[in-house]
Amino acid sequence: MGAGQAGGRHIDVAFMLIDPRQEKDFYLGMDDFMRMVGADVVFPMHFWGI
């Protein structure tokens, strides 16, 4: 998949894992997803303890 592509589909809403156990890198999964695929709205999951 290239930038802005999700199998040719537009993503309206995404639920992404954000895990504080990854310390300073907790956001990188969501960052990669938004740069490579994107979504209109993103809800963080497991975003506790930061």
DRENPALO-857342 format. One record per residue: residue in three letters; chain; residue number from 1; x, y, z of N, C-alpha, C in turn. Coordinates in nm, 4 decimals, always signed. Layout:
N
<resn:Ala	chain:A	resi:NUM	n_c1:X	n_c2:Y	n_c3:Z	ca_c1:X	ca_c2:Y	ca_c3:Z	c_c1:X	c_c2:Y	c_c3:Z>
...
This chain:
50
<resn:Met	chain:A	resi:1	n_c1:+0.0824	n_c2:-0.1175	n_c3:+0.0000	ca_c1:+0.0000	ca_c2:+0.0000	ca_c3:+0.0000	c_c1:+0.0869	c_c2:+0.1239	c_c3:+0.0000>
<resn:Gly	chain:A	resi:2	n_c1:+0.0524	n_c2:+0.2163	n_c3:-0.0802	ca_c1:+0.1231	ca_c2:+0.3426	ca_c3:-0.0832	c_c1:+0.0525	c_c2:+0.4462	c_c3:+0.0024>
<resn:Ala	chain:A	resi:3	n_c1:+0.1042	n_c2:+0.5657	n_c3:+0.0018	ca_c1:+0.0469	ca_c2:+0.6735	ca_c3:+0.0811	c_c1:-0.0977	c_c2:+0.6976	c_c3:+0.0401>
<resn:Gly	chain:A	resi:4	n_c1:-0.1851	n_c2:+0.7054	n_c3:+0.1395	ca_c1:-0.3249	ca_c2:+0.7335	ca_c3:+0.1135	c_c1:-0.4040	c_c2:+0.6179	c_c3:+0.0561>
<resn:Gln	chain:A	resi:5	n_c1:-0.3499	n_c2:+0.4975	n_c3:+0.0573	ca_c1:-0.4204	ca_c2:+0.3840	ca_c3:-0.0009	c_c1:-0.4528	c_c2:+0.2790	c_c3:+0.1043>
<resn:Ala	chain:A	resi:6	n_c1:-0.5722	n_c2:+0.2262	n_c3:+0.0943	ca_c1:-0.6147	ca_c2:+0.1143	ca_c3:+0.1782	c_c1:-0.6921	c_c2:+0.0191	c_c3:+0.0884>
<resn:Gly	chain:A	resi:7	n_c1:-0.6224	n_c2:-0.0376	n_c3:-0.0066	ca_c1:-0.6890	ca_c2:-0.1251	ca_c3:-0.1017	c_c1:-0.7897	c_c2:-0.0497	c_c3:-0.1864>
<resn:Gly	chain:A	resi:8	n_c1:-0.7642	n_c2:+0.0781	n_c3:-0.2108	ca_c1:-0.8546	ca_c2:+0.1594	ca_c3:-0.2895	c_c1:-0.9762	c_c2:+0.2087	c_c3:-0.2131>
<resn:Arg	chain:A	resi:9	n_c1:-0.9784	n_c2:+0.1904	n_c3:-0.0821	ca_c1:-1.0930	ca_c2:+0.2301	ca_c3:-0.0004	c_c1:-1.0569	c_c2:+0.3495	c_c3:+0.0878>
<resn:His	chain:A	resi:10	n_c1:-1.1554	n_c2:+0.4317	n_c3:+0.1142	ca_c1:-1.1403	ca_c2:+0.5447	ca_c3:+0.2056	c_c1:-1.1770	c_c2:+0.4978	c_c3:+0.3459>
<resn:Ile	chain:A	resi:11	n_c1:-1.0986	n_c2:+0.5336	n_c3:+0.4443	ca_c1:-1.1259	ca_c2:+0.4950	ca_c3:+0.5829	c_c1:-1.1817	c_c2:+0.6158	c_c3:+0.6566>
<resn:Asp	chain:A	resi:12	n_c1:-1.3033	n_c2:+0.6016	n_c3:+0.7074	ca_c1:-1.3671	ca_c2:+0.7089	ca_c3:+0.7824	c_c1:-1.3196	c_c2:+0.7109	c_c3:+0.9271>
<resn:Val	chain:A	resi:13	n_c1:-1.3214	n_c2:+0.5930	n_c3:+0.9919	ca_c1:-1.2906	ca_c2:+0.5834	ca_c3:+1.1347	c_c1:-1.1943	c_c2:+0.4682	c_c3:+1.1581>
<resn:Ala	chain:A	resi:14	n_c1:-1.0948	n_c2:+0.4915	n_c3:+1.2436	ca_c1:-0.9991	ca_c2:+0.3864	ca_c3:+1.2796	c_c1:-0.9795	c_c2:+0.3865	c_c3:+1.4313>
<resn:Phe	chain:A	resi:15	n_c1:-0.9590	n_c2:+0.2691	n_c3:+1.4875	ca_c1:-0.9239	ca_c2:+0.2532	ca_c3:+1.6275	c_c1:-0.7802	c_c2:+0.2028	c_c3:+1.6308>
<resn:Met	chain:A	resi:16	n_c1:-0.6920	n_c2:+0.2788	n_c3:+1.6915	ca_c1:-0.5491	ca_c2:+0.2470	ca_c3:+1.6907	c_c1:-0.4984	c_c2:+0.2235	c_c3:+1.8329>
<resn:Leu	chain:A	resi:17	n_c1:-0.4107	n_c2:+0.1267	n_c3:+1.8467	ca_c1:-0.3485	ca_c2:+0.0989	ca_c3:+1.9757	c_c1:-0.2419	c_c2:+0.2027	c_c3:+2.0061>
<resn:Ile	chain:A	resi:18	n_c1:-0.2469	n_c2:+0.2546	n_c3:+2.1274	ca_c1:-0.1416	ca_c2:+0.3427	ca_c3:+2.1773	c_c1:-0.1042	c_c2:+0.2870	c_c3:+2.3135>
<resn:Asp	chain:A	resi:19	n_c1:+0.0164	n_c2:+0.2400	n_c3:+2.3267	ca_c1:+0.0573	ca_c2:+0.1667	ca_c3:+2.4457	c_c1:+0.1711	c_c2:+0.2389	c_c3:+2.5166>
<resn:Pro	chain:A	resi:20	n_c1:+0.1458	n_c2:+0.2906	n_c3:+2.6366	ca_c1:+0.2500	ca_c2:+0.3629	ca_c3:+2.7089	c_c1:+0.3696	c_c2:+0.2752	c_c3:+2.7471>
<resn:Arg	chain:A	resi:21	n_c1:+0.3543	n_c2:+0.1432	n_c3:+2.7385	ca_c1:+0.4686	ca_c2:+0.0561	ca_c3:+2.7687	c_c1:+0.5777	c_c2:+0.0695	c_c3:+2.6635>
<resn:Gln	chain:A	resi:22	n_c1:+0.5449	n_c2:+0.1293	n_c3:+2.5489	ca_c1:+0.6453	ca_c2:+0.1537	ca_c3:+2.4461	c_c1:+0.7223	c_c2:+0.2830	c_c3:+2.4719>
<resn:Glu	chain:A	resi:23	n_c1:+0.6946	n_c2:+0.3429	n_c3:+2.5864	ca_c1:+0.7622	ca_c2:+0.4634	ca_c3:+2.6331	c_c1:+0.7598	c_c2:+0.5742	c_c3:+2.5282>
<resn:Lys	chain:A	resi:24	n_c1:+0.8720	n_c2:+0.6291	n_c3:+2.4907	ca_c1:+0.8745	ca_c2:+0.7450	ca_c3:+2.4007	c_c1:+0.8240	c_c2:+0.7124	c_c3:+2.2605>
<resn:Asp	chain:A	resi:25	n_c1:+0.8122	n_c2:+0.5871	n_c3:+2.2251	ca_c1:+0.7667	ca_c2:+0.5473	ca_c3:+2.0915	c_c1:+0.6190	c_c2:+0.5073	c_c3:+2.0888>
<resn:Phe	chain:A	resi:26	n_c1:+0.5433	n_c2:+0.5440	n_c3:+2.1930	ca_c1:+0.4051	ca_c2:+0.4988	ca_c3:+2.2065	c_c1:+0.3164	c_c2:+0.5358	c_c3:+2.0880>
<resn:Tyr	chain:A	resi:27	n_c1:+0.3471	n_c2:+0.6406	n_c3:+2.0175	ca_c1:+0.2610	ca_c2:+0.6930	ca_c3:+1.9117	c_c1:+0.3009	c_c2:+0.6475	c_c3:+1.7706>
<resn:Leu	chain:A	resi:28	n_c1:+0.4111	n_c2:+0.5781	n_c3:+1.7553	ca_c1:+0.4650	ca_c2:+0.5509	ca_c3:+1.6219	c_c1:+0.3730	c_c2:+0.4660	c_c3:+1.5333>
<resn:Gly	chain:A	resi:29	n_c1:+0.3004	n_c2:+0.3718	n_c3:+1.5904	ca_c1:+0.2084	ca_c2:+0.2913	ca_c3:+1.5098	c_c1:+0.0995	c_c2:+0.3769	c_c3:+1.4476>
<resn:Met	chain:A	resi:30	n_c1:+0.0418	n_c2:+0.4662	n_c3:+1.5279	ca_c1:-0.0607	ca_c2:+0.5557	ca_c3:+1.4761	c_c1:-0.0017	c_c2:+0.6531	c_c3:+1.3750>
<resn:Asp	chain:A	resi:31	n_c1:+0.1168	n_c2:+0.7007	n_c3:+1.4017	ca_c1:+0.1835	ca_c2:+0.7936	ca_c3:+1.3105	c_c1:+0.2061	c_c2:+0.7280	c_c3:+1.1736>
<resn:Asp	chain:A	resi:32	n_c1:+0.2569	n_c2:+0.6062	n_c3:+1.1733	ca_c1:+0.2779	ca_c2:+0.5339	ca_c3:+1.0468	c_c1:+0.1455	c_c2:+0.5116	c_c3:+0.9735>
<resn:Phe	chain:A	resi:33	n_c1:+0.0436	n_c2:+0.4707	n_c3:+1.0479	ca_c1:-0.0871	ca_c2:+0.4473	ca_c3:+0.9862	c_c1:-0.1393	c_c2:+0.5739	c_c3:+0.9195>
<resn:Met	chain:A	resi:34	n_c1:-0.1328	n_c2:+0.6865	n_c3:+0.9887	ca_c1:-0.1850	ca_c2:+0.8108	ca_c3:+0.9329	c_c1:-0.1045	c_c2:+0.8571	c_c3:+0.8124>
<resn:Arg	chain:A	resi:35	n_c1:+0.0260	n_c2:+0.8352	n_c3:+0.8148	ca_c1:+0.1095	ca_c2:+0.8747	ca_c3:+0.7009	c_c1:+0.0877	c_c2:+0.7833	c_c3:+0.5796>
<resn:Met	chain:A	resi:36	n_c1:+0.0686	n_c2:+0.6535	n_c3:+0.6043	ca_c1:+0.0610	ca_c2:+0.5579	ca_c3:+0.4945	c_c1:-0.0817	c_c2:+0.5319	c_c3:+0.4458>
<resn:Val	chain:A	resi:37	n_c1:-0.1786	n_c2:+0.5371	n_c3:+0.5357	ca_c1:-0.3157	ca_c2:+0.5019	ca_c3:+0.5000	c_c1:-0.4096	c_c2:+0.6199	c_c3:+0.5230>
<resn:Gly	chain:A	resi:38	n_c1:-0.4134	n_c2:+0.6682	n_c3:+0.6459	ca_c1:-0.4978	ca_c2:+0.7822	ca_c3:+0.6797	c_c1:-0.6399	c_c2:+0.7423	c_c3:+0.7138>
<resn:Ala	chain:A	resi:39	n_c1:-0.7068	n_c2:+0.8307	n_c3:+0.7852	ca_c1:-0.8467	ca_c2:+0.8146	ca_c3:+0.8229	c_c1:-0.9001	c_c2:+0.9521	c_c3:+0.8600>
<resn:Asp	chain:A	resi:40	n_c1:-1.0303	n_c2:+0.9688	n_c3:+0.8481	ca_c1:-1.0905	ca_c2:+1.0967	ca_c3:+0.8854	c_c1:-1.0856	c_c2:+1.1191	c_c3:+1.0360>
<resn:Val	chain:A	resi:41	n_c1:-1.1147	n_c2:+1.0138	n_c3:+1.1130	ca_c1:-1.1171	ca_c2:+1.0216	ca_c3:+1.2585	c_c1:-1.0436	c_c2:+0.9005	c_c3:+1.3132>
<resn:Val	chain:A	resi:42	n_c1:-0.9600	n_c2:+0.9235	n_c3:+1.4145	ca_c1:-0.8861	ca_c2:+0.8137	ca_c3:+1.4776	c_c1:-0.9104	c_c2:+0.8185	c_c3:+1.6274>
<resn:Phe	chain:A	resi:43	n_c1:-0.9466	n_c2:+0.7037	n_c3:+1.6857	ca_c1:-0.9671	ca_c2:+0.6919	ca_c3:+1.8284	c_c1:-0.8540	c_c2:+0.6091	c_c3:+1.8887>
<resn:Pro	chain:A	resi:44	n_c1:-0.7805	n_c2:+0.6654	n_c3:+1.9845	ca_c1:-0.6745	ca_c2:+0.5880	ca_c3:+2.0496	c_c1:-0.7350	c_c2:+0.4850	c_c3:+2.1453>
<resn:Met	chain:A	resi:45	n_c1:-0.6755	n_c2:+0.3669	n_c3:+2.1485	ca_c1:-0.7176	ca_c2:+0.2614	ca_c3:+2.2415	c_c1:-0.6018	c_c2:+0.2345	c_c3:+2.3376>
<resn:His	chain:A	resi:46	n_c1:-0.6359	n_c2:+0.2024	n_c3:+2.4608	ca_c1:-0.5376	ca_c2:+0.1691	ca_c3:+2.5638	c_c1:-0.4443	c_c2:+0.2860	c_c3:+2.5917>
<resn:Phe	chain:A	resi:47	n_c1:-0.4971	n_c2:+0.4055	n_c3:+2.5844	ca_c1:-0.4193	ca_c2:+0.5274	ca_c3:+2.6072	c_c1:-0.4321	c_c2:+0.5680	c_c3:+2.7530>
<resn:Trp	chain:A	resi:48	n_c1:-0.3637	n_c2:+0.4933	n_c3:+2.8383	ca_c1:-0.3710	ca_c2:+0.5171	ca_c3:+2.9820	c_c1:-0.2312	c_c2:+0.5325	c_c3:+3.0383>
<resn:Gly	chain:A	resi:49	n_c1:-0.2222	n_c2:+0.6061	n_c3:+3.1448	ca_c1:-0.0972	ca_c2:+0.6164	ca_c3:+3.2185	c_c1:+0.0067	c_c2:+0.7096	c_c3:+3.1614>
<resn:Ile	chain:A	resi:50	n_c1:-0.0299	n_c2:+0.7946	n_c3:+3.0676	ca_c1:+0.0706	ca_c2:+0.8880	ca_c3:+3.0135	c_c1:+0.0460	c_c2:+1.0241	c_c3:+3.0705>
